């Protein structure tokens, strides 16, 4: 499966989290978050949401993700190459991985692509409870600053 998730996407008709399986819920959450529409993703998240970005950055709200991305990139999009649901989850929660690459522009306007990412979500009772984000941005930003992008 290949899915483009873009900051410039147009919203699709409203989808309720209860109508989505965990993988579809995560994909829709990412699509809306990358518009960016942090308010629009509220229906997909638990009030107890915990977010950990690369470098161990703790966040509580999707708006913090959008603000962090705005400080790191001029613009960024995701190419979702796969969404995997971990077999053997409990009745209490399901683990979903979103794997792919980021592409966009650094703050100075230099384009980039192929920046690998892995996001891990814990979904419980139709809501995202936890989100962990890992990607190559720190390494690639360092390379870019050193002139070897």
Buried (B, 14 or more C-beta within 10 A) or exposed (E): EEBBBBBEBEEEEEBEBEEBEBBBBBBBBBBBBBBBBBEBBBBBBBEEBBBBBBEEEEBEBBBBBBBBBBEBBEBBBBBBBEBBBEEEBEEEBBBBBBBBBBBBEBEEEEEBEEBBBEBBBBBBEBBBBBBBBBBBBEEBBEEBEEEEE
